Amino acid sequence: MSDLEERPSKIRKVNPSEESAEAWTGIETPVTDAEQQALEEKVDPTTTTISEDEDPTTNFRRPRYDIQIEYPPGISKSQRKKLARKAEWEAGKDYRKAKRKEQQKAKKERKREAKAEIQTKIENGDLELPKPPPKANSARPVQVPLTLILDCDFDTYMVDKEIISLGSQITRCHSDNRKSMYRSHLCVSSWGGRLRERFEGVLTNNHLGWTGVRFMEDDFEVVGKVLDEVMRGKEGGVLAGALAETIDGVQESSERHSVIENVAPIEQLEDTKPKLVYLSSDSPNTLERLSPNTSYIIGGIVDKNRHKGLCYKKACERGIPTAKLPIGEFLTMQSRTVLTVNHVVEIMLKWLETGDWGEAFLKVIPKRKEAKLKTTRSESENKDDEDSEGEQDVGEAVPDGPQNSRSGILTEQVKPDVVGTGPERQIATEPL
């Protein structure tokens, strides 16, 4: 069989387009006035034009922008497009502001109409009067001697949209800390760069009215020394919640105690040396529990995991102890265990309330990560009893320990000093 017979023939078009029909027949297709006008217009490569388009949600018409952009020499096509989009966005600020106001006005009008409709139904007896919402917890938050430092010395590692995301996360950290039952000392170190420009410009210095948050230009080590003096002073706070159990060494039950029951005198802490612990998911050490008069440093960076091990390397170079949250010991997750800055802060605040890492993780970690506890509470107790019986010769048993193991801050030279996680009994091991 020849090559011509083996080669499949081309499938011909059943309904040819107008261009192909014109080429076959030689008859020109009529052109409308709009198409003719579009063909006659010449587009300047340095000009970005947005055609007028009516917005169906408002009475505004999107304006036409004739933007003259001077591109730097030698940039790529993708960079030219990015600069053009940025110029379009800046030119449309007034339009978007007016559009937002119109949308807010329409939203208020819809709410007013819905409220009037419900009121009419209630008066006519078609709808029952809704029950009043439950009163929010009016208890004032208790200040505890524990510091969370957000290290924001990573400006050069992030792009503009990541700086915006970090700013939102810091705002959320302040909100969570302000509303938490036990409030920590919160500080932003290495305050400067594009992050500071955004807070002072776009966000109109709203952070200056925040309470319980410090913004300091100094490095996290200097900030740690300053806040260590604050924690040991009159405004340092009281040992309450799970921190009180750190000193007592005994947790009577897993139920939440009142503030009065958990308060302990801060003079019980003998060690006066400033304590710093840098939290990093790359650390080989696992954080068993939080300790009083300790500053926990959280890397303020949003990099989509581009710069792996950056915080851990920085801490090791300075000789700062590192630790990671015990996510792997309590949860199984379908995605990465790297969390946002505000999630780490919220988890630590929840631990101050509950003293249970598993409960804190489940309350904070988003459901999209599909986090699940590895074992139930009863299974953990049974397993702990078996471990305790087989390891009596390892160390001395600690009666009535908490749900989580009760060690201090872990460093690279010391092993976790607790074996077993059950509430019945815990076994302490010797350091290396």
C-alpha positions in Angstrom: 0.0 0.0 0.0 1.4 3.4 -0.9 2.0 6.3 1.5 -0.9 8.3 0.0 -3.3 5.4 0.7 -2.1 5.1 4.3 -2.3 8.8 5.1 -5.8 9.8 6.4 -7.6 12.5 4.5 -8.4 15.8 6.0 -11.9 16.2 7.4 -13.7 19.0 5.5 -15.8 21.6 7.2 -19.5 21.1 7.0 -20.4 24.7 7.9 -17.5 26.9 6.8 -17.0 30.2 8.4 -17.6 33.5 6.7 -13.9 34.1 6.0 -13.4 30.7 4.4 -16.7 31.1 2.4 -15.4 34.5 1.2 -12.1 32.9 0.1 -13.9 30.1 -1.8 -16.6 32.1 -3.5 -14.8 35.4 -3.9 -17.9 37.2 -2.6 -17.2 39.8 0.2 -19.2 39.5 3.4 -20.9 42.8 4.3 -19.3 44.6 7.2 -21.4 46.5 9.8 -20.6 50.1 10.8 -19.3 49.0 14.3 -17.0 46.5 12.8 -15.7 49.0 10.3 -15.1 51.5 13.0 -13.2 48.9 15.0 -11.0 48.1 12.0 -10.2 51.7 11.4 -9.1 52.4 15.0 -5.4 52.0 15.6 -4.2 50.9 19.1 -1.2 52.5 20.6 1.0 49.8 22.3 1.8 52.2 25.1 -1.9 53.1 25.8 -4.3 50.9 27.8 -8.0 51.5 27.0 -11.0 50.2 28.9 -14.2 50.4 26.9 -17.3 51.8 28.6 -19.5 49.1 30.0 -22.7 49.5 32.0 -22.6 47.9 35.4 -25.9 46.1 36.0 -25.7 46.5 39.8 -25.5 50.3 39.8 -26.3 53.3 37.6 -22.7 53.9 36.8 -21.0 53.3 33.5 -17.4 52.1 33.7 -15.3 55.0 32.4 -12.8 54.8 29.5 -9.2 55.2 30.5 -6.5 56.5 28.1 -3.4 55.7 30.1 0.0 56.6 28.8 2.6 54.2 30.2 6.3 54.6 29.8 7.7 51.1 30.0 11.4 50.7 31.1 13.6 49.4 28.4 14.4 45.7 28.2 11.4 44.4 30.2 9.4 41.4 29.1 5.9 41.2 27.7 4.5 39.8 30.9 6.1 42.7 32.9 4.5 45.2 30.5 1.1 43.6 31.1 1.6 43.7 34.9 2.5 47.4 34.7 -0.5 48.1 32.5 -2.9 46.3 34.9 -1.4 48.2 37.9 -1.9 51.5 36.0 -5.5 50.6 35.2 -6.2 49.8 38.8 -4.8 53.1 40.0 -6.8 55.0 37.5 -10.0 53.4 38.5 -9.9 54.3 42.2 -12.5 57.0 42.0 -14.9 54.9 40.0 -14.6 52.0 42.5 -15.1 54.3 45.4 -18.3 55.7 44.0 -19.4 52.2 43.0 -18.9 50.9 46.6 -20.9 53.8 48.0 -23.8 53.0 45.6 -23.7 49.3 46.5 -23.7 50.1 50.2 -26.6 52.4 49.7 -28.5 49.7 47.8 -27.7 47.1 50.4 -29.0 49.3 53.2 -32.2 49.8 51.3 -32.7 46.1 50.8 -32.1 45.5 54.5 -34.6 48.2 55.4 -37.2 46.7 53.1 -36.6 43.2 54.5 -36.9 44.5 58.1 -40.2 46.3 57.3 -41.6 43.2 55.7 -40.8 41.1 58.7 -42.3 43.7 61.0 -45.5 43.7 59.0 -45.7 39.9 59.2 -45.2 40.0 63.0 -48.0 42.6 63.3 -50.4 40.5 61.2 -49.6 37.4 63.2 -48.1 35.6 60.2 -44.7 35.3 61.9 -43.7 34.7 65.6 -41.6 37.3 67.4 -37.9 36.1 67.2 -36.2 35.2 70.5 -33.5 37.6 71.7 -29.9 36.4 71.0 -27.9 35.1 74.0 -25.8 37.6 75.8 -22.1 37.6 75.0 -19.6 36.7 77.6 -18.9 40.0 79.4 -15.9 38.7 81.4 -12.9 40.9 81.0 -9.8 39.2 79.6 -7.0 38.3 82.0 -3.5 39.4 81.2 -1.0 36.6 81.5 2.9 36.8 81.6 3.4 35.4 78.1 4.6 37.2 75.0 4.0 36.5 71.3 6.4 38.3 69.0 5.7 38.6 65.3 9.1 38.8 63.5 8.4 41.0 60.4 12.0 41.1 59.2 11.2 39.4 55.9 10.2 42.3 53.7 12.6 41.4 50.9 11.2 37.9 50.6 7.6 38.9 49.8 5.8 40.4 46.9 3.2 43.2 47.3 0.2 40.9 47.6 1.9 38.9 50.3 2.6 42.1 52.2 -1.1 42.8 52.0 -2.0 39.3 53.3 0.5 39.7 56.2 -1.1 43.0 57.2 -4.5 41.3 57.3 -3.1 38.5 59.4 -1.6 40.9 61.9 -5.0 42.7 62.2 -6.6 39.3 62.9 -3.9 38.5 65.6 -4.8 41.7 67.4 -8.5 41.0 67.2 -8.1 37.4 68.5 -5.8 38.5 71.4 -8.1 41.3 72.4 -11.2 39.0 72.6 -9.4 36.0 74.1 -10.2 34.9 77.7 -6.5 35.0 78.5 -4.6 37.8 76.8 -0.9 37.6 76.0 1.5 40.5 75.4 1.6 41.0 71.6 4.4 42.8 69.8 5.5 43.3 66.2 9.3 43.5 65.8 11.3 44.9 62.9 8.5 47.3 62.2 9.2 49.0 58.9 9.3 48.5 55.1 6.3 48.1 52.9 4.3 46.7 55.8 4.6 49.9 57.8 3.9 52.0 54.7 0.6 50.1 54.2 -0.5 50.5 57.8 0.3 54.2 57.8 -1.0 54.9 54.3 -3.8 52.6 53.0 -5.0 51.6 56.5 -4.8 55.2 57.7 -2.9 54.5 60.9 -5.7 52.5 62.5 -3.1 50.5 64.3 -2.3 53.5 66.5 -5.6 53.0 68.3 -5.0 49.3 69.1 -4.6 48.3 72.7 -2.3 45.6 74.0 -0.1 45.6 70.9 3.4 47.1 70.5 5.1 48.1 67.2 8.8 48.2 67.6 11.6 48.8 65.1 14.1 46.7 67.1 15.0 43.1 66.4 13.1 40.3 68.1 16.0 39.7 70.5 15.9 43.3 71.8 12.1 43.2 71.9 12.3 40.0 73.9 14.5 41.6 76.6 12.2 44.6 76.8 9.0 42.5 77.1 10.7 40.2 79.6 11.0 43.2 82.0 7.3 44.0 81.3 6.2 40.4 82.0 8.0 40.5 85.4 6.7 43.9 86.3 3.4 45.1 87.7 1.6 45.0 84.3 3.0 41.6 83.4 -0.2 39.8 84.3 -1.1 36.8 86.6 -0.7 33.1 86.2 -4.1 31.9 85.1 -5.6 29.2 83.0 -3.2 26.6 81.7 -0.2 28.7 82.8 -1.2 28.3 86.4 -1.1 24.5 85.9 2.5 24.8 84.8 3.5 26.0 88.2 1.1 23.8 90.2 2.2 20.7 88.3 -1.3 19.2 88.8 -4.4 19.5 86.8 -7.5 18.5 88.7 -9.8 18.0 85.7 -10.0 18.8 82.0 -12.9 21.2 82.7 -12.2 24.9 82.4 -11.5 26.5 85.8 -12.6 30.0 86.7 -10.0 32.8 86.7 -10.0 33.1 90.5 -9.3 29.4 91.0 -6.4 29.4 88.5 -4.6 32.6 89.7 -1.2 32.0 91.1 1.4 34.5 92.4 3.9 35.4 89.8 6.7 35.4 92.4 6.7 31.6 92.2 8.9 31.8 89.1 12.5 31.7 90.2 14.3 31.9 86.9 14.8 35.5 85.9 16.7 34.9 82.6 14.8 36.1 79.5 13.5 33.1 77.6 13.1 33.1 73.8 11.7 30.3 71.7 11.4 30.7 67.9 8.5 28.6 66.5 9.2 26.9 63.2 7.7 23.8 61.6 11.2 22.7 60.6 12.4 22.4 64.2 13.2 18.9 65.5 11.8 19.9 68.9 8.1 19.7 69.8 6.5 22.3 72.0 4.7 20.3 74.8 3.2 23.3 76.6 3.6 27.1 77.0 5.7 28.5 79.9 5.3 31.7 81.8 7.7 34.6 81.3 8.6 33.3 77.9 8.5 35.1 74.5 7.4 32.9 71.6 8.6 34.3 68.2 6.4 33.7 65.1 7.9 34.4 61.7 5.9 37.1 60.0 6.2 35.9 56.4 3.8 34.9 53.7 5.8 33.1 51.0 3.6 30.2 49.9 6.5 27.9 51.1 9.0 29.3 48.6 11.7 30.0 51.2 11.8 26.7 53.2 13.5 26.7 56.5 14.1 30.4 56.6 12.9 31.0 60.2 14.6 27.9 61.5 17.9 28.9 59.9 17.6 32.4 61.3 17.0 31.1 64.8 19.9 28.6 64.7 22.4 31.2 63.5 21.6 33.3 66.5 21.5 30.4 69.0 17.8 30.8 69.8 16.0 27.6 70.9 13.4 26.5 68.4 10.2 24.4 68.7 7.2 23.4 66.6 3.6 23.0 67.5 2.7 19.3 68.2 0.3 19.0 65.2 1.7 15.7 64.1 1.3 14.2 67.6 -2.4 15.0 67.8 -3.8 15.4 64.2 -3.8 13.8 60.8 -4.1 16.3 58.0 -4.7 16.0 54.3 -2.6 19.1 53.5 0.5 20.8 54.7 0.9 21.5 58.4 2.2 25.0 57.7 -0.2 27.5 59.2 -0.8 31.3 58.8 0.5 33.7 61.5 -3.0 34.4 62.9 -3.8 30.7 63.1 -0.6 30.1 65.2 -1.5 33.0 67.5 -5.1 31.8 67.9 -4.0 28.2 68.6 -1.7 29.4 71.4 -4.5 31.5 72.9 -6.9 28.6 72.8 -4.4 26.4 74.6 -4.2 29.0 77.3 -7.9 28.5 77.8 -8.2 24.7 77.5 -4.7 23.3 78.2 -5.4 20.8 75.4 -3.5 21.0 72.1 -5.9 18.7 70.3 -9.0 20.8 71.2 -7.1 24.0 70.3 -6.1 22.6 66.9 -9.7 21.5 66.1 -11.1 24.9 67.0 -8.7 26.9 64.9 -7.5 24.9 61.9 -9.8 25.4 58.9 -12.1 22.6 57.9 -10.7 22.5 54.4 -7.5 21.0 55.8 -9.6 18.0 57.0 -7.8 17.8 60.4 -8.8 14.8 62.6 -7.6 13.6 66.0 -5.3 10.6 65.8 -7.0 8.8 68.8 -10.0 9.5 70.9 -9.6 10.6 74.5 -10.5 7.1 75.9 -8.1 5.4 73.6 -5.3 7.8 74.6 -6.0 7.0 78.3 -5.8 3.2 77.7 -2.6 3.5 75.7 -1.0 5.7 78.4 -1.9 3.1 81.1 -0.1 0.4 79.1 2.9 2.6 78.5 3.1 3.5 82.2 3.1 -0.2 83.3 5.9 -1.1 80.9 8.1 1.9 81.7 8.1 2.1 85.5 11.9 1.7 85.5 12.5 4.6 83.3 11.6 7.4 85.6 9.3 8.6 88.4 5.6 8.7 87.8 3.8 12.1 88.1 0.3 11.7 89.5 -2.8 13.4 88.0 -0.9 15.0 85.1 -2.7 17.1 82.5 -4.1 15.8 79.2 -1.0 17.1 77.4 2.5 16.2 78.7 3.9 18.7 81.1 7.4 19.7 80.1 8.9 23.1 79.9 10.3 24.7 76.7 12.3 22.2 74.7 15.7 23.1 73.4 18.0 21.3 71.0 20.0 19.9 74.0 17.1 18.3 75.9 14.7 15.6 75.0 11.0 15.9 75.7 10.8 15.2 79.5 7.5 13.4 79.3 6.4 10.1 77.8 2.7 9.4 77.4 -0.1 11.9 77.0 -2.9 10.4 79.1 -4.5 12.3 82.1 -3.9 9.4 84.5 -0.1 9.2 84.7 3.0 10.6 83.0 6.6 9.3 82.9 9.5 11.7 83.0 12.7 10.8 81.2 16.2 12.1 81.8 17.8 14.7 79.6 20.5 13.8 77.2 
